[in-house]
């Protein structure tokens, strides 16, 4: 086998669980646990404060454990504006409906931030479009999401990739270049680092 070969893994193989929100409209409450829509993750970052409604705490407590987001989970939009990932990095409880999937990575196999970056790649977006049903409101079924394939370097290699991406981002911030194309260049470099490492060529 080529020592630089990076194997592909199905998402289901590197996750403890992959599920989505309730398929029934939850009860409303004047206060309680925030109920999120895709608007709360549409820039790939979680923003619980964007919630405009709440559900009773009793409703949230009754949810299955894999439907209760926890630190390190990755949210992934599966209806409408599909293929937007966001890391759960806020300890406050919240819930959502089936428009958002919740992926709980296996920490022995994949770094949460590596998975988050990988789910932003062009390849994953193409897989999302390929399995989505419907046109007015595309929907990714959980069976399709579980079968997404992504390269899986060993954990030490994942973390080296993340360090390189962090270095690129840090250099961009320190430069303080006012030109508005800088963020696009950084994103381009991030994708290049990921693509190179996915091929197994990131050796230094």
C-alpha positions in Angstrom: 0.0 0.0 0.0 1.2 3.5 -0.8 2.5 4.9 2.6 1.1 8.3 1.6 -2.4 6.9 1.0 -5.1 8.4 3.1 -8.1 6.1 3.5 -11.7 7.2 3.1 -14.1 6.7 6.0 -17.9 6.9 6.1 -19.2 9.5 8.5 -21.0 6.8 10.4 -17.7 5.0 11.0 -16.1 8.0 12.8 -19.2 9.2 14.8 -20.7 7.9 18.0 -24.1 8.9 16.7 -25.7 10.8 13.9 -29.3 12.0 14.3 -31.5 15.0 13.8 -34.0 17.1 15.7 -37.6 16.3 16.5 -39.7 15.6 13.5 -42.8 17.1 15.2 -43.1 20.8 16.0 -42.2 21.2 19.6 -44.4 23.0 22.1 -43.7 26.7 22.5 -42.9 28.5 25.8 -42.4 32.1 26.8 -39.0 31.1 28.3 -37.0 28.0 28.8 -34.6 26.2 26.4 -33.7 28.1 23.2 -35.1 26.6 20.0 -32.7 27.2 17.0 -33.2 27.3 13.3 -30.6 27.2 10.5 -30.2 30.9 10.9 -28.3 30.2 14.1 -25.5 28.4 12.2 -25.7 29.9 8.7 -22.1 31.3 8.9 -20.7 27.9 10.2 -20.6 29.2 13.8 -23.1 28.5 16.5 -25.1 31.5 17.7 -27.6 30.4 20.4 -28.6 34.0 21.0 -30.2 34.1 17.6 -33.0 31.9 18.9 -36.4 33.7 18.6 -38.4 31.1 20.5 -38.2 28.6 23.4 -39.4 25.2 24.4 -40.4 24.0 27.9 -37.5 22.6 29.9 -39.6 19.4 30.4 -39.7 18.9 26.7 -35.9 19.2 26.4 -35.3 16.9 29.4 -37.4 14.2 27.7 -35.3 14.2 24.5 -33.0 11.2 23.9 -29.3 11.9 24.9 -28.1 11.9 21.3 -30.5 14.7 20.5 -29.2 16.9 23.3 -26.2 18.9 21.9 -23.0 18.8 23.9 -19.6 20.4 23.6 -17.7 18.9 20.7 -20.7 17.9 18.6 -21.0 19.1 15.0 -24.3 20.5 13.7 -25.0 20.1 10.0 -27.9 21.6 8.1 -29.9 19.0 6.1 -32.9 20.9 4.9 -33.2 24.1 2.8 -29.7 25.7 3.1 -27.9 22.3 3.2 -24.4 21.4 4.1 -23.6 24.1 6.7 -21.6 22.7 9.6 -21.1 24.3 13.0 -19.3 23.2 16.2 -21.2 23.1 19.4 -18.8 25.2 21.6 -21.4 26.8 23.9 -22.4 24.8 27.1 -25.9 26.3 27.2 -28.7 23.8 26.3 -30.6 24.3 23.1 -32.7 22.3 20.7 -33.9 22.3 17.1 -36.1 20.5 14.6 -35.2 18.0 11.9 -33.7 20.7 9.6 -30.4 20.3 11.5 -28.5 17.0 12.1 -26.2 16.5 15.0 -23.0 14.5 14.6 -21.2 13.3 17.7 -17.6 12.5 16.6 -15.7 9.6 18.1 -12.7 11.4 19.8 -10.5 8.3 19.3 -10.8 8.7 15.5 -11.4 12.3 14.6 -10.8 15.7 16.0 -13.9 17.9 16.1 -12.3 20.8 14.4 -10.9 18.6 11.7 -14.3 17.2 11.0 -15.8 20.7 10.9 -13.2 21.8 8.3 -13.8 18.6 6.3 -17.5 19.2 6.2 -16.9 22.6 4.6 -15.0 21.2 1.7 -16.2 21.3 -1.9 -16.2 17.5 -2.0 -18.7 17.2 0.9 -20.9 19.9 -0.6 -21.0 17.8 -3.8 -21.9 14.7 -1.9 -24.6 16.7 -0.2 -26.1 17.8 -3.5 -25.9 14.3 -4.9 -28.0 12.7 -2.2 -30.4 15.6 -1.5 -34.0 15.1 -2.5 -36.4 17.8 -3.5 -35.8 21.0 -5.4 -37.7 23.9 -3.7 -36.4 22.7 -0.3 -33.5 20.2 -0.7 -33.3 17.6 2.0 -30.5 15.3 3.0 -31.8 12.1 4.6 -29.8 10.8 7.6 -29.0 7.6 5.6 -27.3 9.7 3.0 -25.5 11.8 5.5 -24.2 8.7 7.3 -22.7 7.5 4.0 -20.7 10.7 3.3 -17.1 9.8 2.7 -14.2 11.8 3.8 -10.4 11.2 4.0 -9.3 10.3 7.5 -5.6 10.8 8.4 -4.4 9.6 11.8 -5.2 11.9 14.7 -1.6 13.3 14.9 -1.8 14.2 11.2 -5.2 15.8 11.7 -3.8 18.0 14.4 -0.8 19.0 12.3 -3.2 20.1 9.6 -5.2 22.1 12.1 -2.0 23.8 13.4 -1.1 24.8 9.8 -4.5 26.2 9.3 -4.3 28.1 12.6 -0.9 29.5 11.5 -2.3 30.7 8.2 -5.3 32.4 10.0 -3.0 34.0 12.6 -0.7 35.4 10.0 -3.6 36.9 8.2 -4.8 38.6 11.4 -1.4 39.9 12.3 -0.9 41.4 8.8 -4.0 43.5 9.3 -4.2 44.1 5.5 -7.2 46.2 4.7 -7.7 44.6 1.3 -11.0 42.7 1.4 -9.6 39.8 -0.6 -7.5 38.6 2.3 -10.3 36.5 3.9 -10.8 34.8 0.5 -7.1 34.0 0.2 -7.0 32.5 3.7 -10.0 30.3 2.9 -8.3 29.3 -0.3 -5.2 28.3 1.6 -7.2 26.4 4.2 -8.8 24.4 1.4 -5.4 23.8 -0.1 -3.9 22.5 3.2 -6.8 20.2 3.6 -6.7 18.9 0.0 -3.0 18.3 0.2 -3.2 16.4 3.5 -6.2 14.4 2.3 -3.9 13.2 -0.5 -1.4 12.2 2.1 1.2 14.7 0.9 1.5 16.9 4.0 4.8 15.7 5.3 6.3 18.8 6.8 
